[in-house]
């Protein structure tokens, strides 16, 4: 019986260490960004050796995946299936962008220089944005799809955030509505 207890206790300690490593890395990604987060500093803050961090996360992609999963669990993205119209969707998306802005900004910036981070980030982000854009696009025109792509872009939201979310939503919803309407001075041909 003592052997099973020891194994269980070791497993619990390992899980606790792993959790503390992930939480520390997430906190550092939030403040300094992934590119400036070092394993040495993570180990120092957690109170373990660098090798312990590497034992838990032998590959950089594993580490980024664990941190991403932890962050997403704490800050779930809004569900596009629940949106009733463009304004409703943009309101939910912009509120989430505002809530997650420091981390999202750091991660998007550093993904440009960290291939392992980009490999973890892009598939999930691209799939989510595709679902968002599908929910907000009427499916009738490339112009509307392009307008929705602009309206849902994090960097575009960031450039509009000083307006406040309500005004930014109205501006971008107006862009989408304009893109949905037939172009002036042309026949209303369907998009190819």
LUMKE-215657 format. One record per residue (C-alpha): residue number from 0; residue in one letter; chain; x, y, z negated. Coordinates in nm, 4 decimals, padded with zeros to 6 digits. Each point is the difference from the previous one (the first is absolute). Example, Ala and Ser with C-alpha at 12.3 -4.5 7.8 and 13.67 -1.06 7.14 Angstrom:
// residues 2
   i aa ch       xx       yy       zz
   0  A  A  01.2300 -00.4500 -00.7800
   1  S  A  00.1370  00.3440  00.0660
//
This chain:
// residues 192
   i aa ch       xx       yy       zz
   0  X  A  00.0000  00.0000  00.0000
   1  X  A  00.2746  00.2557 -00.0752
   2  X  A  00.1382 -00.0327  00.3573
   3  X  A -00.3321  00.0980  00.1622
   4  X  A -00.0288  00.2954 -00.2354
   5  X  A  00.3517  00.1188  00.0893
   6  X  A -00.0701 -00.0273  00.3727
   7  X  A -00.3256  00.1916 -00.0396
   8  X  A  00.1735  00.2662 -00.2070
   9  X  A  00.2783  00.0361  00.2610
  10  X  A -00.2552  00.0273  00.2783
  11  X  A -00.1856  00.2715 -00.1909
  12  X  A  00.3262  00.1884 -00.0620
  13  X  A  00.0928 -00.0254  00.3681
  14  X  A -00.3438  00.1263  00.1028
  15  X  A  00.0300  00.2888 -00.2471
  16  X  A  00.3458  00.0901  00.1322
  17  X  A -00.1256 -00.0128  00.3578
  18  X  A -00.2972  00.2234 -00.0906
  19  X  A  00.2296  00.2534 -00.1725
  20  X  A  00.2317  00.0031  00.3020
  21  X  A -00.2913  00.0647  00.2359
  22  X  A -00.1498  00.2714 -00.2220
  23  X  A  00.3387  00.1708 -00.0303
  24  X  A  00.0593 -00.0095  00.3737
  25  X  A -00.3484  00.1350  00.0704
  26  X  A  00.0616  00.2853 -00.2463
  27  X  A  00.3295  00.0798  00.1711
  28  X  A -00.1551 -00.0168  00.3467
  29  X  A -00.2587  00.2498 -00.1216
  30  X  A  00.2582  00.2442 -00.1350
  31  X  A  00.3116 -00.0348  00.2183
  32  X  A -00.1199 -00.2214  00.2837
  33  X  A  00.1033 -00.3458  00.1150
  34  X  A  00.3209  00.1147  00.1704
  35  X  A  00.1345  00.1542 -00.3217
  36  X  A -00.1036 -00.2923 -00.2228
  37  X  A  00.3035 -00.2091 -00.0900
  38  X  A  00.0086 -00.3498 -00.1452
  39  X  A  00.2568  00.1183 -00.2554
  40  X  A -00.2364  00.2660 -00.1318
  41  X  A -00.2960 -00.2389  00.0009
  42  X  A  00.2018 -00.2545 -00.1998
  43  X  A  00.1126  00.2685 -00.2456
  44  X  A -00.3564  00.1224 -00.0571
  45  X  A -00.1389 -00.3528 -00.0394
  46  X  A  00.2881 -00.1040 -00.2252
  47  X  A  00.1223 -00.2906  00.2130
  48  X  A  00.3015 -00.0764  00.2166
  49  X  A -00.0061  00.0858  00.3709
  50  X  A  00.0150 -00.3715  00.0750
  51  X  A -00.3289 -00.0482 -00.1847
  52  X  A -00.1691  00.2392  00.2421
  53  X  A  00.1544 -00.1873  00.2942
  54  X  A -00.1083 -00.3340 -00.1496
  55  X  A -00.3612  00.1197 -00.0031
  56  X  A  00.0248  00.1691  00.3404
  57  X  A  00.2731 -00.1555  00.2133
  58  X  A -00.1244  00.1799  00.3122
  59  X  A -00.0743  00.3701  00.0257
  60  X  A -00.3284 -00.0715  00.1807
  61  X  A -00.1185 -00.2129 -00.2952
  62  X  A  00.0681  00.2892 -00.2330
  63  X  A -00.1864  00.2501  00.2207
  64  X  A -00.2905 -00.2432  00.0434
  65  X  A -00.0335 -00.0478 -00.3775
  66  X  A  00.0102  00.3748 -00.0600
  67  X  A -00.2506  00.0654  00.2767
  68  X  A -00.2410 -00.2608 -00.1381
  69  X  A  00.0323  00.1483 -00.3495
  70  X  A -00.0637  00.3549  00.1276
  71  X  A -00.2978 -00.1050  00.2150
  72  X  A -00.1561 -00.1812 -00.2958
  73  X  A  00.0176  00.3231 -00.2010
  74  X  A -00.1091  00.2237  00.2903
  75  X  A -00.2292 -00.1967  00.2310
  76  X  A -00.0731  00.1570  00.3358
  77  X  A -00.3593  00.1013  00.0688
  78  X  A -00.2061 -00.2582  00.1864
  79  X  A -00.0917  00.1202  00.3507
  80  X  A -00.2933 -00.2421  00.0115
  81  X  A -00.1739  00.2124 -00.2644
  82  X  A  00.0148  00.3229  00.2035
  83  X  A -00.3168  00.1375  00.1535
  84  X  A  00.1521  00.2611  00.2339
  85  X  A  00.3185  00.1879  00.0870
  86  X  A -00.0350  00.2523 -00.2832
  87  X  A -00.0613 -00.2729 -00.2556
  88  X  A  00.3048 -00.1924  00.1236
  89  X  A  00.2304  00.2997  00.0132
  90  X  A -00.1127  00.1109 -00.3468
  91  X  A  00.0908 -00.3413 -00.1442
  92  X  A  00.3253 -00.0231  00.1933
  93  X  A  00.1127  00.3527 -00.0917
  94  X  A -00.0770 -00.0569 -00.3679
  95  X  A  00.2172 -00.3129  00.0133
  96  X  A  00.2759  00.1881  00.1835
  97  X  A -00.0100  00.2680 -00.2706
  98  X  A  00.0173 -00.2640 -00.2766
  99  X  A  00.2913 -00.1846  00.1594
 100  X  A  00.1813  00.2882  00.1698
 101  X  A  00.3331 -00.0053 -00.1881
 102  X  A  00.0503 -00.3732  00.0511
 103  X  A -00.1340 -00.0046  00.3553
 104  X  A  00.2215  00.2922  00.0977
 105  X  A  00.3114 -00.1607 -00.1495
 106  X  A -00.0700 -00.3397  00.1535
 107  X  A -00.0790  00.1322  00.3482
 108  X  A  00.3096  00.2203 -00.0087
 109  X  A  00.2314 -00.2798 -00.1130
 110  X  A -00.1493 -00.2634  00.2309
 111  X  A  00.1714  00.1925  00.2781
 112  X  A  00.3421 -00.1030 -00.1387
 113  X  A -00.0777 -00.3290 -00.1777
 114  X  A -00.0862 -00.2774  00.2484
 115  X  A -00.1039 -00.2420 -00.2790
 116  X  A -00.2471  00.2555 -00.1351
 117  X  A -00.1338  00.0702  00.3485
 118  X  A -00.0462 -00.3760  00.0578
 119  X  A -00.2166 -00.0245 -00.3133
 120  X  A -00.1840  00.3294  00.0457
 121  X  A -00.0980  00.0056  00.3651
 122  X  A -00.2103 -00.3170  00.0362
 123  X  A -00.2274  00.0837 -00.2935
 124  X  A -00.0164  00.3713  00.0732
 125  X  A -00.0621 -00.0550  00.3701
 126  X  A -00.2768 -00.2543 -00.0682
 127  X  A -00.1663  00.2308 -00.2533
 128  X  A  00.0145  00.3029  00.2299
 129  X  A -00.1366 -00.2101  00.2865
 130  X  A -00.2994 -00.0939 -00.2187
 131  X  A -00.0438  00.3640 -00.1046
 132  X  A  00.0150  00.1223  00.3574
 133  X  A -00.2391 -00.2694  00.1190
 134  X  A -00.2497  00.0982 -00.2705
 135  X  A  00.0197  00.3672  00.1003
 136  X  A  00.0124 -00.0335  00.3783
 137  X  A -00.3201 -00.0249  00.1968
 138  X  A  00.1688 -00.2320  00.2488
 139  X  A -00.1124  00.2084  00.2952
 140  X  A  00.3007  00.2144  00.0808
 141  X  A  00.3760  00.0154 -00.0173
 142  X  A -00.0323  00.3664 -00.0934
 143  X  A -00.1967 -00.0879 -00.3130
 144  X  A  00.2498 -00.2740 -00.0854
 145  X  A  00.2859  00.2487  00.0376
 146  X  A -00.1793  00.2552 -00.2186
 147  X  A -00.0644 -00.2637 -00.2679
 148  X  A  00.3671 -00.1034  00.0137
 149  X  A  00.0993  00.3615 -00.0653
 150  X  A -00.2607  00.0478 -00.2734
 151  X  A  00.1095 -00.3133 -00.1894
 152  X  A  00.3746  00.0605  00.0177
 153  X  A  00.1618  00.0558 -00.3422
 154  X  A  00.2321  00.2710  00.1294
 155  X  A -00.2874  00.1883  00.1618
 156  X  A -00.1927 -00.0174 -00.3289
 157  X  A  00.3102  00.1277 -00.1777
 158  X  A  00.0157  00.3007  00.2326
 159  X  A -00.3679  00.0733 -00.0755
 160  X  A -00.0035 -00.0695 -00.3752
 161  X  A  00.0311  00.3672 -00.0950
 162  X  A -00.3452  00.0486  00.1514
 163  X  A -00.1417 -00.2422 -00.2539
 164  X  A -00.1523 -00.3312  00.0913
 165  X  A -00.3487  00.1340  00.0765
 166  X  A  00.1233  00.2538  00.2536
 167  X  A  00.2514 -00.2474  00.1476
 168  X  A -00.2800 -00.2564  00.0397
 169  X  A -00.2215  00.2541  00.1769
 170  X  A  00.2811  00.1069  00.2312
 171  X  A  00.0978 -00.3541  00.0961
 172  X  A -00.3604 -00.1235  00.0271
 173  X  A -00.0616  00.2949  00.2337
 174  X  A  00.2964 -00.1108  00.2103
 175  X  A -00.1395 -00.3527  00.0231
 176  X  A -00.3465  00.1289  00.0903
 177  X  A  00.1485  00.2274  00.2664
 178  X  A  00.1972 -00.2923  00.1430
 179  X  A -00.3197 -00.2081  00.0145
 180  X  A -00.1864  00.2609  00.2018
 181  X  A  00.0328  00.0164  00.3768
 182  X  A  00.2778  00.2270  00.1201
 183  X  A -00.1128  00.3366  00.1328
 184  X  A  00.0428  00.0519  00.3687
 185  X  A  00.0189 -00.3680  00.0810
 186  X  A -00.2484 -00.2662  00.0756
 187  X  A -00.0808 -00.2131 -00.3014
 188  X  A  00.1764 -00.3069  00.1339
 189  X  A  00.0591 -00.2826 -00.2411
 190  X  A  00.3601 -00.0521 -00.1064
 191  X  A  00.1854 -00.2787  00.1738
//
